[in-house]
Amino acid sequence: AGGAGAPLAVLSRRLLGHPPLIAKLVEADPLAGVEPAKPAVLTPQEEDAQLVKEGWRHVPSSTGQGNGYWIRSGYKSTYTVEKPQPRKQTVPELEDLGLSVAAPEDLLLVSLALVDQELGQTVLTQVVEGIERGFPSNWLAERRVELLLRLLATDKDGLRQSRQEQAAAMLLERIEDLRLGTSASTRGLKNHAQCTRMEMLTICLRRVRRFIASGGGAGSAKAAAVAAAGAEGNEGLEWVKGWLEQRRPQLRVTLNDLQGSWTNNQEQEIRVTHDRCSFANGEPVTITQDEETGTFAVPGWALVQEESWPGNVVWASRNTRETTRWTRRVPVVTSTNSANQPLQATVLGNNVDEDDDYELYGNNATENDLKIDTSNSHTL
């Protein structure tokens, strides 16, 4: 039995150590092995609280008879006689909860890295390369960074310190390659790709440095001291901001583009004024700008520049794989033509190009025939 099993063991080892296989796993499912948490069972009181958070409100019957109805306000109000059910937790949300209680060795790629030193080197290399291919605010890119930190936290093989030093050195080497253009593959990248890779690598290096300084999974008491001192892991990277400013393409969506009224996937009305954003007439939140990526964020969400344009904006959750899309509300404006006849035009807010004016449709109107209120437009 032992003799028959030996060739299979050798074949399995060769297969598991095949870099393209590891790369595909890093690319598609970096946290493979994590068991999703069980969906929460809510009490009636918790259900009511969740419905309120989701924008639902119960309206009693005006006659005092019957149960009334439930309504959720938005650009298109939704109402129902039956009590709605709270939104169920998504698979990514359950995976996040499972990850929060998982040990590093629960992750498949971490377990593979612990098989032997050669396989550990292959896994580490592929994880760093996978991080470099990502872009900020992307769910999978964040998961690859989380995988790297989990890998750097384990010491089952006694190689934690050397693995941490090697990871930091690999990230710095790739950063310098981008900065100096030492390799042909780097020199061939467009500015946008160079900036995206530089952002990912420097963000990751800072996190790795902070992680190592805080004890690196060893439970060191240095963590509190490092946090109190505000260590940012930015040593030797002070040049990055200027480097990005010289090469970064202009943002596809600016803060000025966000001004005005929007509707999201949940048909909630959204209003942006300056750097304040209100959802469905709720309390306003502040729109912030990431100093490293230049994109914008509201609590829990980041604007995905690569998939957005003025009039149609995609936001990615910082905690799950969810995305949501904002589209411009489509107002209808009325004016008169030169004969003083009523004239209607529809403002197509979902098809706005940042270099074009809104398109106008109706009665062969000319520019001089219309006086249009664009207070809700992207050119406030």
Disulfide bonds with the S-S distance in Angstrom:
none
